[in-house]
Amino acid sequence: MDKASNRISVDNSNWSIGWELVYESSLNNLLGSLCFSTQELNLLQSYPIKIYLADEGHPGHIAHLVEMINTFFITLLFSVDLTWTHARPTLSPPRPISKRDGAPLFGASGMPSRDDIGQHEGDCGWLSSMAAITTISPSFIKSKFSYSSPSDLNVTDVTVTIFADDTSLTAQSVPVTYHSQLINNDNEDTSIAWWPGAYDSAAVYSGILPSTNGSLNPVGVPNALRILTGKEAAWEFKGDLGDEAWEVLSKGTKTPVVLQTFPTGAVELVGGHAYAVLNTSIAVNGTKMVALFNPWGNDVVYTYDTAMNDCYLLAWLKKQ
């Protein structure tokens, strides 16, 4: 992660914390490093402050200086024989959604896109599965939303179809309003699609997935794939796949595939995290490459060896 810009704005009303700042050892050290005058330091230390990352036109995520964190890992034992861990990019409570009549359900193209996804909770398995499905078949995802609005540019309520996480895979239709949907990818901004938040809310309101204070708990990748598609999913530890891992990764252009990293010990990839597999390729020098989507909001490319070094397991949809 890159160190954040030193440009800040002062706000004496509310504060929260985001994950993108790299902190000094204490508040005083950090404020001192920004070269403020004594008067400015007194002002900053006397009031709650709000910090915005100064990325080119990007408001970024907000941060509370007192807490010094980078990435927090949540470990969930979701079955008797497998521990799932999920990297979490922020621990801050989201900003409240201001009241509006509605907002775009999908992006400018009118279709769901993985670029609409931005992780805020420890649910990377859920969002990576969502991204993998959306990349392969945005029309499939779109078909799971019904709404009465004449256009998807100003939608106030939807009915989301998800599936029971059991052998029945029974379809459930869950009503979700714009105001009740969980914050995902800063979707309180009306210029950003809110279908990912609607999916989150549908999973919570249906009772299919556990939640804490209205936010999804970590979700096992095979569970997420089943709930989102109504189809059976498979998974294997990297060690059990052996040379077949490349073959499984290469399926990522035709069927949803998700890579889960080791809970601890990952070197290049984020540990205890899940990535959607986008595609594989072979460079001119013969090096195998793997393209992944990080649900924090960006595509990344690694050599096959690097990805496999940090890979804990792979999960994918079975052929139907």
C-alpha positions as a Markdown table, in Angstrom:
| # | Residue | x | y | z |
|---|---|---|---|---|
| 1 | Met | 0.0 | 0.0 | 0.0 |
| 2 | Asp | 1.3 | 3.5 | -0.9 |
| 3 | Lys | 1.6 | 6.1 | 1.8 |
| 4 | Ala | -1.3 | 8.5 | 1.6 |
| 5 | Ser | -1.0 | 12.2 | 0.6 |
| 6 | Asn | -0.3 | 14.6 | 3.4 |
| 7 | Arg | -3.1 | 17.0 | 2.3 |
| 8 | Ile | -5.9 | 17.0 | 4.9 |
| 9 | Ser | -9.1 | 18.9 | 5.7 |
| 10 | Val | -10.3 | 19.7 | 9.3 |
| 11 | Asp | -13.8 | 18.8 | 10.4 |
| 12 | Asn | -15.0 | 19.1 | 14.0 |
| 13 | Ser | -18.2 | 17.1 | 13.6 |
| 14 | Asn | -17.6 | 13.4 | 12.9 |
| 15 | Trp | -14.7 | 11.0 | 12.4 |
| 16 | Ser | -14.2 | 7.5 | 11.3 |
| 17 | Ile | -11.3 | 5.3 | 10.2 |
| 18 | Gly | -10.2 | 4.0 | 6.8 |
| 19 | Trp | -7.5 | 1.5 | 5.8 |
| 20 | Glu | -5.4 | 3.4 | 3.2 |
| 21 | Leu | -3.2 | 5.5 | 5.4 |
| 22 | Val | 0.2 | 4.4 | 6.6 |
| 23 | Tyr | 0.7 | 5.8 | 10.1 |
| 24 | Glu | 3.6 | 7.0 | 12.1 |
| 25 | Ser | 4.2 | 5.6 | 15.7 |
| 26 | Ser | 1.9 | 8.2 | 17.3 |
| 27 | Leu | -0.5 | 11.0 | 16.6 |
| 28 | Asn | 2.1 | 13.6 | 17.6 |
| 29 | Asn | 4.8 | 12.1 | 15.3 |
| 30 | Leu | 2.4 | 12.0 | 12.4 |
| 31 | Leu | 1.2 | 15.6 | 12.9 |
| 32 | Gly | 4.8 | 16.7 | 13.4 |
| 33 | Ser | 5.8 | 15.0 | 10.2 |
| 34 | Leu | 3.3 | 17.1 | 8.3 |
| 35 | Cys | 5.1 | 20.3 | 9.3 |
| 36 | Phe | 2.2 | 22.2 | 10.9 |
| 37 | Ser | 2.7 | 25.3 | 13.0 |
| 38 | Thr | 2.2 | 25.2 | 16.8 |
| 39 | Gln | -1.2 | 26.9 | 16.4 |
| 40 | Glu | -2.3 | 24.4 | 13.8 |
| 41 | Leu | -1.2 | 21.5 | 15.8 |
| 42 | Asn | -3.2 | 22.7 | 18.8 |
| 43 | Leu | -6.2 | 23.1 | 16.6 |
| 44 | Leu | -5.8 | 19.6 | 15.1 |
| 45 | Gln | -5.3 | 18.0 | 18.5 |
| 46 | Ser | -8.3 | 19.7 | 20.0 |
| 47 | Tyr | -10.9 | 18.6 | 17.5 |
| 48 | Pro | -11.9 | 15.4 | 15.8 |
| 49 | Ile | -10.6 | 15.6 | 12.3 |
| 50 | Lys | -11.6 | 14.0 | 9.0 |
| 51 | Ile | -8.9 | 13.0 | 6.5 |
| 52 | Tyr | -9.4 | 12.5 | 2.8 |
| 53 | Leu | -7.0 | 10.7 | 0.6 |
| 54 | Ala | -5.9 | 13.2 | -2.1 |
| 55 | Asp | -6.1 | 10.9 | -5.1 |
| 56 | Glu | -6.8 | 12.7 | -8.5 |
| 57 | Gly | -10.5 | 13.6 | -8.1 |
| 58 | His | -11.1 | 10.6 | -5.7 |
| 59 | Pro | -12.4 | 11.6 | -2.3 |
| 60 | Gly | -11.1 | 8.2 | -1.0 |
| 61 | His | -11.8 | 6.6 | 2.3 |
| 62 | Ile | -12.0 | 8.4 | 5.6 |
| 63 | Ala | -9.6 | 7.8 | 8.4 |
| 64 | His | -9.4 | 8.2 | 12.2 |
| 65 | Leu | -5.8 | 9.0 | 13.1 |
| 66 | Val | -5.8 | 7.7 | 16.6 |
| 67 | Glu | -6.1 | 4.1 | 15.6 |
| 68 | Met | -3.1 | 2.7 | 13.6 |
| 69 | Ile | -4.1 | -0.2 | 11.4 |
| 70 | Asn | -3.3 | -1.5 | 8.0 |
| 71 | Thr | -5.2 | -4.7 | 7.3 |
| 72 | Phe | -7.3 | -6.8 | 9.7 |
| 73 | Phe | -7.8 | -10.5 | 9.2 |
| 74 | Ile | -11.0 | -12.2 | 10.3 |
| 75 | Thr | -10.9 | -16.0 | 10.7 |
| 76 | Leu | -14.2 | -17.9 | 10.4 |
| 77 | Leu | -14.5 | -21.6 | 11.0 |
| 78 | Phe | -17.4 | -22.3 | 8.6 |
| 79 | Ser | -17.2 | -26.1 | 8.7 |
| 80 | Val | -15.7 | -28.8 | 10.8 |
| 81 | Asp | -12.7 | -29.3 | 8.6 |
| 82 | Leu | -11.9 | -26.0 | 7.0 |
| 83 | Thr | -11.0 | -22.5 | 8.4 |
| 84 | Trp | -11.8 | -19.6 | 6.1 |
| 85 | Thr | -10.0 | -16.3 | 6.6 |
| 86 | His | -11.0 | -13.0 | 5.1 |
| 87 | Ala | -8.9 | -9.8 | 4.8 |
| 88 | Arg | -10.8 | -6.7 | 5.7 |
| 89 | Pro | -9.8 | -3.3 | 4.2 |
| 90 | Thr | -11.5 | -1.1 | 6.8 |
| 91 | Leu | -12.9 | -1.3 | 10.3 |
| 92 | Ser | -14.8 | 2.0 | 10.1 |
| 93 | Pro | -18.5 | 2.3 | 10.4 |
| 94 | Pro | -19.8 | 3.5 | 7.0 |
| 95 | Arg | -21.1 | 7.0 | 6.6 |
| 96 | Pro | -24.9 | 7.2 | 6.9 |
| 97 | Ile | -26.9 | 7.1 | 3.7 |
| 98 | Ser | -28.7 | 10.4 | 3.1 |
| 99 | Lys | -32.3 | 10.1 | 1.9 |
| 100 | Arg | -32.9 | 10.2 | -1.8 |
| 101 | Asp | -35.6 | 9.1 | -4.1 |
| 102 | Gly | -33.4 | 6.5 | -5.7 |
| 103 | Ala | -30.1 | 5.9 | -7.5 |
| 104 | Pro | -28.7 | 4.0 | -10.5 |
| 105 | Leu | -28.9 | 0.2 | -9.9 |
| 106 | Phe | -26.2 | -0.5 | -12.5 |
| 107 | Gly | -23.4 | 1.5 | -13.9 |
| 108 | Ala | -23.2 | 3.6 | -17.0 |
| 109 | Ser | -23.3 | 0.6 | -19.3 |
| 110 | Gly | -26.6 | -0.5 | -17.8 |
| 111 | Met | -25.0 | -3.8 | -16.8 |
| 112 | Pro | -23.4 | -5.1 | -13.6 |
| 113 | Ser | -19.6 | -4.9 | -13.6 |
| 114 | Arg | -17.0 | -6.1 | -11.1 |
| 115 | Asp | -15.8 | -2.4 | -11.1 |
| 116 | Asp | -19.0 | -1.6 | -9.1 |
| 117 | Ile | -17.6 | -3.8 | -6.2 |
| 118 | Gly | -15.6 | -2.3 | -3.4 |
| 119 | Gln | -15.1 | -4.2 | -0.1 |
| 120 | His | -15.8 | -2.5 | 3.2 |
| 121 | Glu | -16.5 | -5.5 | 5.4 |
| 122 | Gly | -14.7 | -8.9 | 6.0 |
| 123 | Asp | -16.7 | -10.6 | 3.2 |
| 124 | Cys | -14.1 | -11.0 | 0.5 |
| 125 | Gly | -15.2 | -14.5 | -0.3 |
| 126 | Trp | -18.7 | -13.2 | -1.0 |
| 127 | Leu | -17.6 | -10.3 | -3.1 |
| 128 | Ser | -14.9 | -12.2 | -5.0 |
| 129 | Ser | -17.5 | -14.8 | -6.0 |
| 130 | Met | -19.8 | -12.0 | -7.0 |
| 131 | Ala | -17.1 | -10.5 | -9.1 |
| 132 | Ala | -16.1 | -13.8 | -10.8 |
| 133 | Ile | -19.8 | -14.4 | -11.8 |
| 134 | Thr | -20.3 | -10.9 | -13.0 |
| 135 | Thr | -17.2 | -10.9 | -15.1 |
| 136 | Ile | -18.3 | -14.0 | -17.0 |
| 137 | Ser | -22.0 | -13.3 | -17.2 |
| 138 | Pro | -23.2 | -9.8 | -16.3 |
| 139 | Ser | -26.6 | -10.7 | -17.8 |
| 140 | Phe | -27.0 | -13.6 | -15.3 |
| 141 | Ile | -26.5 | -11.2 | -12.4 |
| 142 | Lys | -28.8 | -8.6 | -14.0 |
| 143 | Ser | -31.5 | -11.2 | -14.4 |
| 144 | Lys | -31.6 | -11.7 | -10.6 |
| 145 | Phe | -32.9 | -8.1 | -10.1 |
| 146 | Ser | -36.5 | -7.1 | -10.8 |
| 147 | Tyr | -37.8 | -3.6 | -10.2 |
| 148 | Ser | -40.8 | -1.4 | -11.1 |
| 149 | Ser | -38.9 | 1.7 | -12.2 |
| 150 | Pro | -39.0 | 2.3 | -16.0 |
| 151 | Ser | -35.3 | 2.8 | -16.0 |
| 152 | Asp | -32.4 | 1.4 | -13.9 |
| 153 | Leu | -31.0 | 5.0 | -13.6 |
| 154 | Asn | -33.3 | 5.8 | -10.7 |
| 155 | Val | -34.3 | 2.8 | -8.7 |
| 156 | Thr | -35.8 | 2.9 | -5.3 |
| 157 | Asp | -36.5 | -0.7 | -4.6 |
| 158 | Val | -35.7 | -4.1 | -6.1 |
| 159 | Thr | -36.4 | -7.8 | -5.6 |
| 160 | Val | -33.2 | -9.8 | -5.5 |
| 161 | Thr | -33.2 | -13.6 | -6.3 |
| 162 | Ile | -30.7 | -15.6 | -4.3 |
| 163 | Phe | -30.6 | -19.3 | -3.3 |
| 164 | Ala | -30.7 | -21.3 | -0.2 |
| 165 | Asp | -27.3 | -22.6 | 1.0 |
| 166 | Asp | -28.3 | -26.3 | 1.2 |
| 167 | Thr | -28.9 | -29.2 | -1.1 |
| 168 | Ser | -32.2 | -27.8 | -2.2 |
| 169 | Leu | -30.7 | -24.6 | -3.6 |
| 170 | Thr | -34.2 | -23.1 | -3.4 |
| 171 | Ala | -34.6 | -19.7 | -5.0 |
| 172 | Gln | -35.7 | -16.9 | -2.7 |
| 173 | Ser | -37.0 | -13.5 | -3.8 |
| 174 | Val | -35.9 | -10.9 | -1.3 |
| 175 | Pro | -37.2 | -7.2 | -1.4 |
| 176 | Val | -34.6 | -4.6 | -0.8 |
| 177 | Thr | -35.0 | -0.8 | -0.9 |
| 178 | Tyr | -32.3 | 1.7 | -1.8 |
| 179 | His | -32.4 | 3.1 | 1.8 |
| 180 | Ser | -32.1 | -0.2 | 3.4 |
| 181 | Gln | -29.3 | -1.7 | 1.4 |
| 182 | Leu | -25.9 | -2.0 | 2.9 |
| 183 | Ile | -23.2 | 0.4 | 1.9 |
| 184 | Asn | -20.9 | -1.1 | -0.7 |
| 185 | Asn | -18.4 | 0.8 | -2.9 |
| 186 | Asp | -19.5 | 4.2 | -1.4 |
| 187 | Asn | -22.9 | 3.7 | -3.0 |
| 188 | Glu | -24.4 | 6.5 | -1.0 |
| 189 | Asp | -23.1 | 8.5 | -4.1 |
| 190 | Thr | -25.9 | 8.5 | -6.6 |
| 191 | Ser | -23.4 | 8.2 | -9.5 |
| 192 | Ile | -22.4 | 4.7 | -8.3 |
| 193 | Ala | -24.3 | 1.5 | -8.9 |
| 194 | Trp | -26.0 | 0.0 | -5.8 |
| 195 | Trp | -26.6 | -3.6 | -6.9 |
| 196 | Pro | -23.7 | -5.0 | -4.8 |
| 197 | Gly | -25.2 | -3.5 | -1.7 |
| 198 | Ala | -28.6 | -4.9 | -2.6 |
| 199 | Tyr | -27.1 | -8.4 | -2.9 |
| 200 | Asp | -25.5 | -7.9 | 0.6 |
| 201 | Ser | -28.8 | -6.9 | 2.1 |
| 202 | Ala | -30.7 | -9.7 | 0.4 |
| 203 | Ala | -28.3 | -12.3 | 1.9 |
| 204 | Val | -28.8 | -10.7 | 5.4 |
| 205 | Tyr | -32.6 | -10.1 | 5.3 |
| 206 | Ser | -33.3 | -13.6 | 4.0 |
| 207 | Gly | -31.4 | -15.1 | 6.9 |
| 208 | Ile | -29.3 | -17.2 | 4.4 |
| 209 | Leu | -26.1 | -15.7 | 5.6 |
| 210 | Pro | -25.1 | -14.6 | 9.2 |
| 211 | Ser | -24.6 | -11.0 | 9.9 |
| 212 | Thr | -23.4 | -8.7 | 12.8 |
| 213 | Asn | -25.2 | -5.4 | 13.2 |
| 214 | Gly | -26.5 | -5.6 | 9.7 |
| 215 | Ser | -23.2 | -6.4 | 8.0 |
| 216 | Leu | -22.3 | -9.7 | 6.5 |
| 217 | Asn | -20.0 | -12.0 | 8.3 |
| 218 | Pro | -17.2 | -13.7 | 6.4 |
| 219 | Val | -18.5 | -16.2 | 3.8 |
| 220 | Gly | -16.9 | -19.4 | 2.5 |
| 221 | Val | -16.3 | -19.2 | -1.2 |
| 222 | Pro | -18.2 | -22.4 | -2.2 |
| 223 | Asn | -21.2 | -21.1 | -0.1 |
| 224 | Ala | -21.1 | -17.8 | -1.8 |
| 225 | Leu | -21.0 | -19.4 | -5.3 |
| 226 | Arg | -24.0 | -21.6 | -4.5 |
| 227 | Ile | -26.1 | -18.8 | -2.9 |
| 228 | Leu | -25.5 | -16.4 | -5.9 |
| 229 | Thr | -26.0 | -18.9 | -8.7 |
| 230 | Gly | -28.2 | -21.8 | -7.3 |
| 231 | Lys | -25.6 | -24.2 | -8.7 |
| 232 | Glu | -23.2 | -26.6 | -6.9 |
| 233 | Ala | -19.7 | -25.5 | -6.3 |
| 234 | Ala | -16.4 | -27.4 | -5.7 |
| 235 | Trp | -13.2 | -26.6 | -3.9 |
| 236 | Glu | -9.8 | -28.1 | -3.4 |
| 237 | Phe | -6.7 | -27.3 | -1.4 |
| 238 | Lys | -3.8 | -26.3 | -3.6 |
| 239 | Gly | -1.7 | -29.2 | -2.4 |
| 240 | Asp | -4.4 | -31.6 | -3.5 |
| 241 | Leu | -4.7 | -30.0 | -6.9 |
| 242 | Gly | -1.0 | -30.2 | -7.8 |
| 243 | Asp | -0.4 | -29.5 | -11.5 |
| 244 | Glu | -4.2 | -29.4 | -12.1 |
| 245 | Ala | -4.2 | -26.0 | -10.4 |
| 246 | Trp | -3.3 | -24.3 | -13.7 |
| 247 | Glu | -6.1 | -26.1 | -15.5 |
| 248 | Val | -8.6 | -24.9 | -12.8 |
| 249 | Leu | -7.3 | -21.3 | -13.0 |
| 250 | Ser | -7.6 | -21.4 | -16.8 |
| 251 | Lys | -11.4 | -22.1 | -16.4 |
| 252 | Gly | -11.8 | -18.6 | -15.1 |
| 253 | Thr | -12.8 | -17.2 | -18.5 |
| 254 | Lys | -15.7 | -19.7 | -18.7 |
| 255 | Thr | -16.8 | -20.5 | -15.2 |
| 256 | Pro | -16.5 | -18.5 | -11.9 |
| 257 | Val | -13.2 | -19.4 | -10.1 |
| 258 | Val | -12.0 | -17.9 | -6.9 |
| 259 | Leu | -8.5 | -18.1 | -5.3 |
| 260 | Gln | -8.2 | -18.1 | -1.5 |
| 261 | Thr | -4.9 | -17.2 | 0.1 |
| 262 | Phe | -3.3 | -18.7 | 3.2 |
| 263 | Pro | -4.6 | -17.2 | 6.4 |
| 264 | Thr | -1.0 | -16.5 | 7.4 |
| 265 | Gly | 2.3 | -16.6 | 5.6 |
| 266 | Ala | 1.2 | -15.0 | 2.3 |
| 267 | Val | 4.1 | -13.1 | 0.7 |
| 268 | Glu | 2.9 | -11.2 | -2.4 |
| 269 | Leu | -0.9 | -11.6 | -2.2 |
| 270 | Val | -3.0 | -10.3 | 0.7 |
| 271 | Gly | -3.2 | -13.1 | 3.3 |
| 272 | Gly | -6.5 | -14.5 | 4.4 |
| 273 | His | -8.1 | -13.0 | 1.3 |
| 274 | Ala | -10.1 | -14.1 | -1.7 |
| 275 | Tyr | -9.6 | -13.0 | -5.4 |
| 276 | Ala | -11.7 | -13.6 | -8.4 |
| 277 | Val | -9.8 | -15.3 | -11.2 |
| 278 | Leu | -10.0 | -13.4 | -14.5 |
| 279 | Asn | -7.8 | -15.3 | -16.9 |
| 280 | Thr | -4.4 | -17.0 | -17.4 |
| 281 | Ser | -1.8 | -16.4 | -20.1 |
| 282 | Ile | 1.7 | -17.4 | -21.0 |
| 283 | Ala | 4.3 | -14.7 | -21.7 |
| 284 | Val | 6.7 | -14.8 | -24.7 |
| 285 | Asn | 9.4 | -16.1 | -22.4 |
| 286 | Gly | 7.2 | -19.0 | -21.3 |
| 287 | Thr | 6.2 | -17.6 | -17.9 |
| 288 | Lys | 2.7 | -18.5 | -16.8 |
| 289 | Met | 0.7 | -15.5 | -15.6 |
| 290 | Val | -2.6 | -15.2 | -13.7 |
| 291 | Ala | -4.9 | -12.1 | -13.7 |
| 292 | Leu | -7.0 | -11.6 | -10.5 |
| 293 | Phe | -9.6 | -9.2 | -9.2 |
| 294 | Asn | -9.1 | -7.9 | -5.7 |
| 295 | Pro | -12.5 | -7.0 | -4.2 |
| 296 | Trp | -10.9 | -3.9 | -2.7 |
| 297 | Gly | -11.5 | -2.6 | -6.2 |
| 298 | Asn | -8.6 | -3.4 | -8.6 |
| 299 | Asp | -7.3 | -6.0 | -11.1 |
| 300 | Val | -3.8 | -7.5 | -10.4 |
| 301 | Val | -1.5 | -9.8 | -12.4 |
| 302 | Tyr | 1.0 | -12.2 | -10.9 |
| 303 | Thr | 3.1 | -15.0 | -12.2 |
| 304 | Tyr | 1.6 | -18.4 | -11.7 |
| 305 | Asp | 4.4 | -19.4 | -9.3 |
| 306 | Thr | 3.8 | -16.3 | -7.2 |
| 307 | Ala | 0.1 | -16.8 | -7.0 |
| 308 | Met | 0.4 | -20.5 | -6.2 |
| 309 | Asn | 3.0 | -19.8 | -3.5 |
| 310 | Asp | 0.3 | -17.8 | -1.6 |
| 311 | Cys | -2.7 | -19.9 | -2.7 |
| 312 | Tyr | -4.5 | -21.9 | 0.0 |
| 313 | Leu | -7.3 | -23.3 | -2.1 |
| 314 | Leu | -9.3 | -22.8 | -5.3 |
| 315 | Ala | -13.1 | -22.9 | -5.6 |
| 316 | Trp | -15.3 | -23.0 | -8.7 |
| 317 | Leu | -18.7 | -23.8 | -10.0 |
| 318 | Lys | -19.3 | -27.4 | -11.1 |
| 319 | Lys | -20.5 | -28.2 | -14.6 |
| 320 | Gln | -24.2 | -28.4 | -14.6 |
